[in-house]
Amino acid sequence: MAITEPSTEAAMTQEAPRFTLRDCTLIAIATGKRARTLTEFRDHIIQLSPDSLYYHFWGNLLQARFEEREYNNDFAAWVHHSLHDAKLAEQLAVVDPTQYADMTEIRQQLLEYIEVRLEESEHLHWVIASQPFEFIRSQIVVFNAHADIANPREMAKLMPKLSVSSVFYHFIDARRRSPEKIDDFHAWLNGYGETYQTLIELLSNIDPYFGSLTELRQQLVDVFQDYFDYSMGATE
């Protein structure tokens, strides 16, 4: 059953903002910094640039892969596979970047887990990783997708066709570009006043971090199309 609001149809006839669709790619750039011990790892994270932290949390979402991700960020994966410390790996794995105001807060949470683990285990001060951690920074390149979406109802029909990198740009990367830390769909719907507050709330319930971009796109498809009572491939 569709979720409707009294002012929805009226909003379709008034002058309203359009949504300009973008696409992107995230370029990985070597920093030359690497860590072979947990102590070195901690010391680098203290001084690591925000765009490097960003890459190690989000960059692998845009990488083509055939298997499901074991860990959601590069830090947890390295601690597990190269330092063989399952406890710290699990702690780092549950750090959800969407739950923090900025990269400074995320950095502090990472350092807190690492410091506590170093205090718990003398062994971790000197153990050498089987593979060094290579710190990477990122640069995003944005493309015009040459699509101008007139209204949210049209977005509901086009959402299944969006590239996953476009989903990344508008639903994930937008949060670091927006002073309000909100995604582009949310910001766009705000332009309609109170009309789409229910839709905004439904989108706000989606956590983009745990899962693939394909899964994230499907969640967006479900929210938009359920809201307008569309089935896949339906036409007006």
PyMOL commands that set and color helices and strands:
alter all, ss='L'
color gray80, all
select helices_A, chain A and resi 8-13+38-47+50-62+74-81+86-93+97-99+103-120+122-125+152-161+164-177+184-190+197-204+213-227
alter helices_A, ss='H'
color red, helices_A
select strands_A, chain A and resi 19-35+133-149
alter strands_A, ss='S'
color yellow, strands_A
deselect
rebuild
show_as cartoon
